[in-house]
């Protein structure tokens, strides 16, 4: 006889969302969680430092006056990293200013030099806050450029890699790029030819397909239909060539040839660090291309664009995010190294690298000029690496059992 007490109903545990489960796994990984906290504090500090160390220009429409009047008021920053106080140079951290020798606008807002002053009497705390924004923006923009290039090239190599490049494709690219080069160089006797080359390069594929179908072309033109090399081989050999160059020296060479600018540094770092993302995306696309859900989408008549952007990229983005997180740390280190060598962001903008470079001359007289930016770079880069490793373990189902 069955007892009714044995038939008690136990409600099922509530189902956790993927985001909630990832958050619990992240909290279980102590080192990754510490890295996330430091990364969040660094981001808040960088954004706050941007607003507190920048000059804000107020136009007439913001001042509530006649808009036709050409007048503007420049608001001084709360912490001015470019304020020179020669009488206060090389002051140690937590030292108080000599108010008797300073004007009212030269007195630091906090009442003390929190991180001391440099050889020109500039507040190191203000310069570190400005440098935090430079490091954050360089890291994110450079990694964003590299990830975009990596997803495009890796997706093409993984999805269309089995297709081959034909002779007419090569001829099309030669004509198009020759016209573009002539146009950019602005060779005046040939500018008509360059424009014609660009137009012909754009209409050549359509013309060739129609001509091949309608007319019987000479047999010797059949060489243009010969298959030469696969798309995957072409892209991956180009990746191998890029990996053969020492990245830092390649960046150093390009930056030395270009005008000193933070935007040039972002672009150059991004254009020389996309190879890892390309290989990750290609590997994921090669695996996903043969999965059942992709085969089912093709059977339903879904076009390639929707398959790539709706089904494949969301499933291939996990290793790219891990690579991007660690790549931000690498970009910050690269920018600091360039600034240390004098090829980084030009003065008067402050970066952690040029603060470190300026302090190496006073390593015995003012060691804080070396230790403060050096320790800051160490902590931020370490936090990005720890968070990236934890993110890799969380997004990989095979490694989740570890936590």
Secondary structure as the mmCIF struct_conf table of DSSP 4:
data_model
#
loop_
_struct_conf.conf_type_id
_struct_conf.id
_struct_conf.beg_label_comp_id
_struct_conf.beg_label_asym_id
_struct_conf.beg_label_seq_id
_struct_conf.end_label_comp_id
_struct_conf.end_label_asym_id
_struct_conf.end_label_seq_id
HELX_RH_3T_P HELX_RH_3T_P1 UNK A 4 UNK A 7
HELX_LH_PP_P HELX_LH_PP_P1 UNK A 11 UNK A 17
HELX_RH_AL_P HELX_RH_AL_P1 UNK A 18 UNK A 28
BEND BEND1 UNK A 29 UNK A 29
HELX_RH_AL_P HELX_RH_AL_P2 UNK A 30 UNK A 52
BEND BEND2 UNK A 53 UNK A 54
STRN STRN1 UNK A 56 UNK A 58
HELX_RH_AL_P HELX_RH_AL_P3 UNK A 60 UNK A 63
TURN_TY1_P TURN_TY1_P1 UNK A 64 UNK A 64
BEND BEND3 UNK A 65 UNK A 65
TURN_TY1_P TURN_TY1_P2 UNK A 67 UNK A 68
BEND BEND4 UNK A 69 UNK A 69
STRN STRN2 UNK A 73 UNK A 75
HELX_LH_PP_P HELX_LH_PP_P2 UNK A 76 UNK A 77
BEND BEND5 UNK A 78 UNK A 79
TURN_TY1_P TURN_TY1_P3 UNK A 81 UNK A 82
HELX_RH_3T_P HELX_RH_3T_P2 UNK A 86 UNK A 88
TURN_TY1_P TURN_TY1_P4 UNK A 89 UNK A 90
HELX_LH_PP_P HELX_LH_PP_P3 UNK A 91 UNK A 92
TURN_TY1_P TURN_TY1_P5 UNK A 93 UNK A 94
STRN STRN3 UNK A 95 UNK A 96
HELX_LH_PP_P HELX_LH_PP_P4 UNK A 97 UNK A 97
HELX_RH_3T_P HELX_RH_3T_P3 UNK A 99 UNK A 101
BEND BEND6 UNK A 102 UNK A 102
HELX_RH_3T_P HELX_RH_3T_P4 UNK A 104 UNK A 106
BEND BEND7 UNK A 107 UNK A 107
TURN_TY1_P TURN_TY1_P6 UNK A 109 UNK A 110
BEND BEND8 UNK A 111 UNK A 111
STRN STRN4 UNK A 112 UNK A 113
TURN_TY1_P TURN_TY1_P7 UNK A 114 UNK A 115
STRN STRN5 UNK A 117 UNK A 117
TURN_TY1_P TURN_TY1_P8 UNK A 119 UNK A 120
STRN STRN6 UNK A 123 UNK A 123
HELX_RH_AL_P HELX_RH_AL_P4 UNK A 124 UNK A 159
BEND BEND9 UNK A 160 UNK A 160
TURN_TY1_P TURN_TY1_P9 UNK A 161 UNK A 162
BEND BEND10 UNK A 163 UNK A 163
STRN STRN7 UNK A 164 UNK A 166
HELX_RH_AL_P HELX_RH_AL_P5 UNK A 167 UNK A 185
TURN_TY1_P TURN_TY1_P10 UNK A 186 UNK A 186
HELX_RH_3T_P HELX_RH_3T_P5 UNK A 188 UNK A 190
HELX_RH_AL_P HELX_RH_AL_P6 UNK A 191 UNK A 214
BEND BEND11 UNK A 215 UNK A 215
HELX_RH_3T_P HELX_RH_3T_P6 UNK A 219 UNK A 225
BEND BEND12 UNK A 226 UNK A 226
STRN STRN8 UNK A 227 UNK A 230
HELX_RH_AL_P HELX_RH_AL_P7 UNK A 231 UNK A 244
BEND BEND13 UNK A 245 UNK A 245
HELX_RH_AL_P HELX_RH_AL_P8 UNK A 247 UNK A 257
BEND BEND14 UNK A 258 UNK A 258
HELX_LH_PP_P HELX_LH_PP_P5 UNK A 259 UNK A 260
HELX_RH_AL_P HELX_RH_AL_P9 UNK A 262 UNK A 271
TURN_TY1_P TURN_TY1_P11 UNK A 272 UNK A 272
BEND BEND15 UNK A 273 UNK A 273
HELX_RH_AL_P HELX_RH_AL_P10 UNK A 275 UNK A 288
TURN_TY1_P TURN_TY1_P12 UNK A 289 UNK A 290
BEND BEND16 UNK A 291 UNK A 291
HELX_RH_AL_P HELX_RH_AL_P11 UNK A 292 UNK A 299
TURN_TY1_P TURN_TY1_P13 UNK A 300 UNK A 301
HELX_RH_AL_P HELX_RH_AL_P12 UNK A 304 UNK A 306
HELX_RH_PI_P HELX_RH_PI_P1 UNK A 307 UNK A 312
HELX_RH_AL_P HELX_RH_AL_P13 UNK A 313 UNK A 341
TURN_TY1_P TURN_TY1_P14 UNK A 342 UNK A 342
BEND BEND17 UNK A 344 UNK A 345
HELX_LH_PP_P HELX_LH_PP_P6 UNK A 346 UNK A 346
TURN_TY1_P TURN_TY1_P15 UNK A 347 UNK A 348
BEND BEND18 UNK A 349 UNK A 349
HELX_RH_AL_P HELX_RH_AL_P14 UNK A 352 UNK A 359
HELX_RH_3T_P HELX_RH_3T_P7 UNK A 360 UNK A 362
TURN_TY1_P TURN_TY1_P16 UNK A 363 UNK A 365
TURN_TY1_P TURN_TY1_P17 UNK A 367 UNK A 367
HELX_RH_AL_P HELX_RH_AL_P15 UNK A 368 UNK A 395
HELX_RH_3T_P HELX_RH_3T_P8 UNK A 397 UNK A 402
#
